[in-house]
Amino acid sequence: MKKYIVLYFLFAFLAANAEKKADLCPPLKIPAVLAGNFGELRTNHFHSGLDFKTQGKTGYNIYCAADGYVSRVLVSPWGFGRAVYVTHPGCGLITVYGHLSAFSTKIDKIVRAEQYKQEEFSIDMTFGEGEIPVKRGEIIALSGNAGSSAGPHLHMDVRDLETNDALDGIEYYKSLFKDTAKPEVRGLALYPLEGGVVNGGNEPTFLAPAEFTKGFTAWGNVSPAINAYDRMTGTTNIYGVKYLTLTVDGKEVYSHTIDRYSFDNTRGINTLANYATVQSRGRWYMWTYVPPTSPLGSMVKAENQGIVCINEERDYKCVYTLRDAFGNTAKCSFTITGKRQEIKPREQKGVKFDYHGSHTYNVGGIRVDMPKGVLYEDMDFVVNKTSSTAYYSDIYTVGDVQVPLASSFEMKIDVKNDTLPDKSKYCLVRLGGKYPAAVYAKYDGGKMTAKVNRFGKYAVTKDVTSPSIAPLQKAKWGVRGEVTLKISDNLSGIETYRGEIDGKFVLFELDGKTGKISFKLNTTRVKKGINHRLKITVTDACGNTKTENYTFKW
């Protein structure tokens, strides 16, 4: 009996502490204001962390959340820019600090030595326990605006050490905020699905807030959708909605909770909202429909794949409930009126691809090899070809740009006018935007081969133009103690760049947003008080190279 009592209290203790959150140190010592929250809907991914505002400035101390060790350091012109990953074995978490302007001295010394060893600015280093130990509250970096950042801020991830899942960091930092603002509804929509019509047609109907009382008229299978954001007290920013539920006639038919996700299926975000509307309107209408692959797993719960069947001529009373991490709740009510209407069968176009299997399409100068797992659901696959004298291939419209893909497939396009002596100068581009966008591809036996993760319009062109190099305020290099230039490329993109002063490699840092490269002069690398020779070499992805030489005094 005593044994069972002990076990009972042990299990009770474990259960009580299972939900207990680790006590994490705030990463900044300024008032906490968020520019972005966890799980916001972004292009092809959920936002993985919290964006802490830094009052429009850079250079604030970044403090380590808990005892642990630096397990990874990343430097890149894009993404997080400079980032420090800290593993915390004691609380089973990993914290990540991104867009940094600088690392702490002990971290920077190790990173800079490796950058000079590899003669590369971009670097990705991993470390084991004991190599770079850090303590709770220790300064590990300075805040910045590096990488793909729209303004100075700290991006901070909290991740599960065991699974590497991204977790909602607000659960660890609620005490830093006072929030009484409710989520805000911007619009409603009703989408006809296979076997359904809305307002007599196969197109969705959208309602602005002033029109919500009008409701919708439909028959058969439909999917309601909502465009909404969260708000926070004291700021005009908009944020992602954490909890969302839809009831129809009082019965819950759909809900989602964005409190953790796996990076392996973050592209599943493209199924949370109607992807076609995201592409055509730039608006995230979160709908109830869940594809048969259920890419978001337990994040989403839905009856009958979230399909609402309107099969009676009556009013269906619908209520959306939206709630944030602080319990602030908003409700939105609307009506779907059932009206018997003719449902015309959808016309099949092209070749039927089912999501269960792999598929090959090899017709008219293009080959597509699509492995299993690329599709979220069955689709009609169509390729249209247009002749063009402006490109070295025909122009191929591959698939439907409004259909999302879970991963990449291989595509081979014939180089129809294979006249370039140097085959490395061929460049595959995606058309349809303001400018052609280069896609990484390789020439092989008269074909350009690429891995692509989106449908669209593709063609083969050439890039024979060398990158551009332009000095920025050259006359002030010596006075400011910093050498700055701008590098750019017309099409295929910059592949490598290298700077030398007086014949020796020096580490120029690249800001991907601006194309600016900079090197702060220091006596460790450059002798002071004399004239110097600077050599900059830039190469693009098609092998075109540009070299410029400058002289300056410091």
C-alpha positions in Angstrom: 0.0 0.0 0.0 2.8 2.4 0.9 4.4 1.7 -2.5 1.3 2.8 -4.3 1.0 5.9 -2.2 4.6 6.9 -3.1 3.9 6.3 -6.8 0.8 8.3 -6.6 2.6 11.3 -5.2 5.4 10.9 -7.6 3.1 10.9 -10.6 1.2 13.9 -9.1 4.5 15.8 -8.7 5.5 15.0 -12.3 2.1 16.1 -13.6 2.1 19.3 -11.6 5.5 20.2 -13.0 4.9 19.1 -16.6 3.3 22.4 -17.3 5.7 24.5 -15.3 7.6 26.9 -17.5 11.3 27.5 -17.1 12.3 30.8 -15.6 14.0 32.6 -18.4 15.9 35.8 -18.1 14.6 38.7 -20.3 16.9 39.1 -23.3 16.9 42.9 -23.1 16.8 45.5 -20.2 14.5 47.9 -21.9 10.7 47.9 -21.8 9.4 44.9 -23.7 7.4 45.7 -26.8 6.8 43.2 -29.6 7.1 43.9 -33.3 6.0 40.3 -34.1 4.7 37.3 -32.2 5.1 33.6 -32.5 3.3 31.8 -35.3 2.6 34.8 -37.5 1.7 33.8 -41.0 4.7 34.6 -43.2 5.6 33.6 -46.8 6.0 29.7 -46.7 6.6 29.6 -43.0 5.3 30.4 -39.5 7.2 33.1 -37.6 9.4 31.0 -35.2 9.9 33.4 -32.4 9.3 36.8 -30.7 10.5 40.0 -32.3 11.5 42.4 -29.5 11.6 46.1 -30.5 14.8 47.9 -29.7 13.5 51.5 -29.9 14.7 51.9 -33.4 18.3 51.5 -32.4 21.1 48.8 -32.5 23.7 48.0 -29.9 21.7 47.0 -26.9 23.1 44.2 -24.7 21.5 40.8 -25.3 21.3 38.6 -22.1 21.4 34.8 -22.1 18.1 33.3 -20.9 19.5 30.6 -18.7 22.6 28.6 -17.9 23.9 26.5 -20.8 26.4 26.6 -23.6 26.7 28.1 -27.1 25.8 25.2 -29.4 25.8 27.1 -32.8 26.8 30.4 -34.2 25.5 31.5 -37.6 26.7 34.4 -39.8 25.0 35.2 -43.1 24.0 38.2 -45.2 20.4 36.8 -45.1 18.0 35.2 -42.6 19.0 35.7 -39.0 22.2 37.5 -40.1 24.3 37.0 -37.0 22.7 34.5 -34.6 23.7 32.7 -31.4 22.1 29.4 -30.4 22.3 28.5 -26.7 21.4 25.0 -25.4 20.0 24.8 -21.9 20.2 21.2 -20.7 18.9 22.2 -17.3 15.5 23.3 -18.6 15.3 21.2 -21.9 15.3 24.3 -24.2 17.3 26.0 -26.9 17.2 29.7 -27.2 18.1 31.6 -30.4 19.1 35.2 -30.8 19.0 36.7 -34.3 19.7 39.9 -36.3 22.7 40.7 -34.0 25.1 43.5 -34.7 28.0 41.8 -32.8 28.8 38.8 -30.7 30.3 39.1 -27.2 34.1 39.2 -27.1 34.6 35.5 -26.3 32.2 34.3 -29.0 33.5 36.8 -31.6 37.1 35.8 -31.1 36.3 32.2 -32.0 34.1 33.1 -34.9 36.4 35.6 -36.4 39.3 33.3 -36.3 37.3 30.7 -38.2 36.2 33.3 -40.7 39.8 34.2 -41.5 40.8 30.6 -41.6 38.1 29.9 -44.2 38.4 33.3 -45.8 34.6 33.6 -45.8 32.1 35.9 -44.1 29.2 33.4 -44.1 29.8 30.7 -41.6 27.9 28.1 -39.6 29.7 26.7 -36.6 28.6 24.1 -34.0 30.0 23.5 -30.5 29.7 20.9 -27.9 28.9 21.2 -24.2 31.8 22.8 -22.3 33.4 24.6 -25.3 31.6 28.0 -24.8 29.7 27.9 -21.5 27.4 30.8 -20.7 25.4 31.8 -17.6 21.9 33.2 -17.1 22.1 37.0 -17.5 25.5 36.9 -19.3 25.9 39.3 -22.2 26.3 37.2 -25.3 25.7 39.8 -28.1 24.5 43.2 -29.1 21.2 43.8 -30.8 21.2 44.8 -34.5 19.5 44.8 -37.9 21.5 42.1 -39.7 20.2 39.6 -42.2 16.6 39.7 -43.5 15.5 42.3 -41.0 13.1 45.2 -41.8 14.3 47.3 -38.9 16.4 47.1 -35.7 15.0 44.4 -33.4 15.9 41.2 -31.6 14.4 38.0 -32.9 14.3 35.3 -30.2 13.3 31.7 -30.6 12.5 29.3 -27.8 12.8 25.6 -28.9 12.3 22.2 -27.5 15.7 20.6 -26.9 14.4 17.1 -27.6 12.5 17.7 -30.8 13.8 21.1 -31.9 10.2 22.2 -32.3 9.7 26.0 -32.2 7.7 27.0 -29.0 5.7 30.1 -28.3 8.1 32.2 -26.3 5.4 34.4 -24.9 4.5 31.6 -22.4 7.9 32.3 -20.8 7.7 36.1 -20.9 4.1 36.9 -20.1 5.1 38.9 -17.0 6.9 41.4 -19.3 3.6 42.5 -21.0 0.3 43.9 -20.1 -2.2 43.2 -22.9 -5.9 43.8 -22.8 -6.4 44.2 -26.6 -8.7 41.7 -28.4 -8.0 40.2 -31.8 -9.5 42.1 -34.8 -11.5 40.6 -37.6 -10.8 42.2 -41.1 -12.9 40.0 -43.3 -14.9 36.8 -43.9 -15.0 34.5 -46.9 -16.8 31.4 -48.1 -15.1 29.0 -50.5 -17.0 26.5 -52.7 -15.3 23.1 -52.6 -15.7 20.0 -54.8 -19.4 19.4 -54.7 -20.4 22.8 -53.6 -21.4 26.3 -54.8 -21.4 29.7 -53.2 -23.9 32.4 -54.5 -24.5 30.1 -57.5 -20.9 29.9 -58.7 -17.5 28.2 -58.2 -15.8 31.4 -56.9 -15.4 32.4 -53.2 -17.4 35.3 -51.8 -15.7 37.9 -49.6 -17.3 40.1 -47.0 -15.9 43.2 -45.3 -16.9 43.9 -41.7 -19.7 46.2 -42.6 -21.2 43.3 -44.7 -21.0 40.5 -42.1 -24.8 40.7 -41.4 -25.5 39.9 -45.1 -24.0 36.4 -44.7 -23.6 33.9 -47.5 -25.8 31.8 -49.7 -24.5 28.3 -50.5 -25.3 24.7 -51.3 -23.1 21.5 -50.8 -19.6 21.5 -49.6 -18.0 24.8 -48.5 -15.2 26.1 -46.4 -15.7 29.3 -44.3 -12.6 31.5 -43.8 -11.6 34.5 -41.7 -9.0 37.2 -42.1 -8.0 38.4 -38.7 -5.0 39.7 -36.6 -4.2 40.0 -32.9 -3.5 43.3 -31.2 -1.5 44.3 -28.2 -1.9 47.2 -25.7 0.3 50.2 -26.4 1.3 49.5 -30.0 -0.2 49.7 -33.5 1.4 46.5 -34.7 -0.7 43.6 -35.9 0.1 40.0 -34.8 -0.9 36.4 -35.5 -3.9 34.9 -33.8 -3.0 32.0 -31.5 -6.3 30.3 -30.9 -9.2 30.1 -33.5 -12.4 28.1 -33.3 -15.5 27.8 -35.6 -18.8 26.5 -34.5 -21.8 25.8 -36.8 -25.2 25.6 -35.1 -23.3 25.4 -31.8 -21.1 22.4 -32.8 -17.3 22.9 -33.1 -16.2 22.0 -36.6 -12.8 23.5 -36.7 -10.0 24.8 -34.4 -6.3 25.6 -34.5 -3.8 26.4 -31.9 -0.4 27.9 -32.9 1.8 27.2 -29.8 4.5 25.0 -31.3 5.4 23.5 -34.7 8.1 21.5 -36.4 10.4 23.2 -38.8 10.1 20.1 -41.1 6.5 21.1 -41.9 6.5 24.8 -41.6 5.5 25.1 -45.3 2.2 23.5 -44.2 1.3 27.1 -43.4 0.2 27.3 -47.0 -2.7 25.0 -46.1 -3.9 26.9 -43.1 -5.1 29.7 -45.3 -6.5 29.6 -48.8 -3.2 29.7 -50.8 -4.9 31.0 -54.0 -6.1 34.1 -52.1 -2.7 34.6 -50.5 -1.2 34.6 -54.0 -3.9 36.7 -55.7 -4.9 39.2 -53.0 -2.0 39.1 -50.6 -4.4 38.3 -47.7 -4.4 35.4 -45.3 -7.9 34.0 -45.2 -7.6 31.2 -42.6 -10.0 28.6 -43.8 -11.4 25.4 -42.3 -10.5 23.0 -45.1 -7.8 20.5 -44.2 -6.2 18.5 -47.0 -6.1 14.7 -46.7 -2.4 14.8 -45.8 -3.1 16.9 -42.6 0.3 18.6 -42.8 -0.1 20.6 -39.6 -1.0 17.5 -37.5 -2.3 18.2 -34.0 -2.1 22.0 -34.5 -5.4 21.7 -36.4 -8.5 19.9 -35.4 -11.4 19.5 -37.8 -14.5 17.5 -38.4 -14.8 16.0 -41.9 -11.6 17.8 -43.0 -13.2 21.1 -42.1 -15.8 20.7 -44.9 -19.1 22.2 -44.0 -22.0 20.6 -45.8 -24.9 22.8 -46.5 -27.7 20.4 -47.4 -30.8 21.9 -45.9 -32.7 25.1 -47.0 -32.3 27.0 -43.7 -29.9 29.3 -41.9 -26.7 27.8 -40.5 -25.5 29.9 -37.6 -21.7 30.2 -37.5 -19.5 31.8 -34.8 -15.7 32.3 -35.0 -14.0 32.7 -31.6 -10.5 34.2 -31.6 -8.3 34.3 -28.5 -4.7 35.4 -27.8 -2.1 34.2 -25.3 -3.4 36.6 -22.6 -7.0 35.4 -22.8 -8.4 38.4 -24.8 -11.2 37.1 -26.8 -13.2 38.3 -29.9 -16.3 36.6 -31.5 -17.6 37.0 -35.0 -21.0 35.7 -36.0 -22.4 35.2 -39.5 -25.0 33.1 -41.3 -24.8 30.7 -44.2 -28.2 30.4 -45.9 -28.8 27.0 -47.5 -30.4 27.4 -50.9 -30.7 24.5 -53.3 -28.7 25.2 -56.4 -27.3 23.3 -59.3 -23.8 22.0 -58.6 -21.9 21.5 -61.9 -19.1 18.9 -61.9 -15.6 20.3 -62.1 -13.9 19.8 -65.5 -10.6 17.9 -65.3 -7.7 19.6 -66.9 -4.4 18.0 -67.8 -3.1 14.9 -66.1 -4.4 13.7 -62.7 -1.7 13.5 -60.1 -2.7 11.9 -56.8 -0.9 12.9 -53.6 -0.2 9.3 -52.6 2.4 8.6 -55.3 5.3 9.9 -57.4 4.8 11.2 -60.9 6.7 11.9 -64.1 5.7 14.2 -66.9 8.0 14.2 -70.0 6.4 16.1 -72.9 7.5 18.8 -75.3 11.0 19.7 -74.1 10.3 19.6 -70.3 10.5 16.8 -67.8 9.1 16.9 -64.3 9.9 14.3 -61.7 7.7 14.7 -58.6 8.4 12.4 -55.7 5.9 11.2 -53.2 5.1 13.8 -50.5 5.3 16.9 -52.7 1.5 17.3 -53.0 -0.9 18.0 -50.2 -3.8 16.6 -52.2 -4.8 15.3 -55.6 -4.4 17.9 -58.4 -4.8 18.3 -62.2 -1.3 18.9 -63.6 -1.0 21.1 -66.7 2.0 22.4 -68.6 1.6 25.0 -71.2 4.3 25.9 -73.7 4.9 29.2 -75.5 7.5 29.8 -78.2 9.8 32.8 -77.6 12.7 34.3 -79.4 13.7 36.2 -76.3 14.9 33.1 -74.5 17.0 30.1 -75.2 14.1 27.8 -74.5 10.4 27.8 -74.8 8.5 29.4 -72.0 6.8 26.8 -69.8 3.9 27.4 -67.4 4.3 24.5 -65.0 1.3 23.6 -62.9 -1.0 26.1 -61.2 0.8 28.8 -59.3 -2.2 28.9 -56.9 -1.5 25.3 -55.7 0.9 25.0 -52.7 3.7 22.4 -52.6 5.1 20.6 -49.5 8.6 20.2 -50.9 10.7 20.4 -54.1 10.5 18.5 -57.3 13.0 18.2 -60.2 12.5 20.0 -63.4 14.5 19.7 -66.7 14.0 22.1 -69.5 15.5 21.7 -73.0 17.9 24.5 -74.1 16.3 24.8 -77.5 18.7 27.4 -78.9 21.9 25.9 -77.5 24.3 28.4 -79.0 26.4 29.7 -76.0 30.0 28.4 -76.1 30.2 28.7 -72.3 27.3 26.6 -71.0 27.8 28.0 -67.4 26.3 31.3 -68.7 22.8 29.8 -69.1 20.4 30.9 -66.4 17.0 29.5 -65.5 14.5 32.1 -64.5 11.0 32.3 -63.0 8.8 34.8 -64.8 5.7 36.6 -63.7 7.1 39.1 -61.2 8.4 42.6 -62.0 11.7 41.2 -63.0 12.8 37.6 -63.9 14.0 35.8 -60.8 17.0 33.5 -61.1 16.6 29.8 -60.1 19.6 27.8 -59.2 20.1 25.3 -62.0 22.8 23.4 -63.8 23.4 22.7 -67.5 23.7 19.1 -68.4 23.5 17.6 -71.9 21.4 20.3 -73.5 19.1 20.7 -70.5 18.8 23.0 -67.5 18.1 21.0 -64.3 16.7 22.5 -61.2 14.9 21.7 -57.9 11.9 24.0 -57.5 9.3 24.2 -54.7 6.6 26.2 -56.5 4.7 26.1 -59.7 5.0 29.0 -62.1 6.4 30.2 -65.4 10.0 29.2 -66.3 12.4 29.8 -69.2 16.2 29.7 -69.9 18.1 32.9 -70.5 21.7 33.9 -70.2 23.8 36.0 -67.8 27.0 37.3 -69.4 27.2 40.5 -67.4 29.7 40.9 -64.6 28.6 42.1 -61.2 28.9 45.8 -60.3 31.2 47.3 -57.7 30.9 50.9 -56.4 32.9 52.6 -53.7 30.8 54.5 -51.1 32.3 57.8 -49.9 35.8 56.7 -50.7 37.3 60.0 -49.7 36.2 59.3 -46.1 37.5 55.7 -45.8 40.7 56.8 -44.0 38.9 59.4 -41.8 36.2 57.0 -40.7 38.4 54.0 -40.4 36.0 52.0 -42.5 36.1 50.8 -46.1 32.6 50.5 -47.6 31.4 49.5 -51.1 28.2 48.4 -52.8 28.2 45.2 -54.8 25.3 44.0 -57.0 24.4 41.7 -59.9 22.0 42.0 -62.7 20.4 38.5 -62.7 22.0 35.3 -61.4 23.0 36.8 -58.1 26.3 37.2 -56.2 28.0 33.9 -55.5 31.3 35.0 -53.9 33.2 38.1 -53.1 36.7 38.7 -51.7 38.6 41.7 -50.4 42.3 42.2 -50.1 44.3 45.1 -48.6 48.0 45.2 -49.6 47.7 41.7 -50.9 46.3 40.1 -47.8 42.7 38.8 -47.3 40.5 41.0 -45.0 37.0 40.1 -43.8 34.4 42.3 -45.5 30.9 42.0 -44.0 28.0 41.8 -46.4 24.5 43.3 -45.7 22.2 41.3 -48.0 19.5 43.9 -47.8 21.6 46.8 -49.2 24.4 45.0 -51.0 26.9 47.0 -48.8 30.2 45.4 -47.9 32.3 47.0 -45.2 35.6 46.4 -43.3 36.5 48.3 -40.2 40.2 49.1 -40.4 42.3 47.9 -37.5 46.0 47.6 -36.8 45.8 43.9 -36.4 45.2 43.5 -40.1 46.3 46.8 -41.6 49.3 49.1 -40.9 48.3 52.6 -40.0 49.7 55.8 -41.4 50.5 54.7 -45.0 48.8 54.4 -48.4 47.1 51.1 -49.1 45.9 49.1 -52.1 42.4 47.6 -52.0 41.4 44.8 -54.4 37.8 43.7 -54.5 36.7 40.6 -56.6 33.0 39.7 -57.1 31.7 36.6 -58.9 28.1 35.8 -59.8 26.3 32.4 -60.0 27.1 32.2 -63.7 30.8 32.7 -63.2 31.0 36.3 -64.4 33.7 38.1 -62.4 34.5 41.7 -61.8 37.6 43.0 -60.1 38.3 46.6 -59.0 41.4 48.2 -57.4 41.5 51.3 -55.2 44.1 53.2 -53.2 43.5 55.0 -50.0 45.4 56.3 -47.0 44.8 55.4 -43.3 
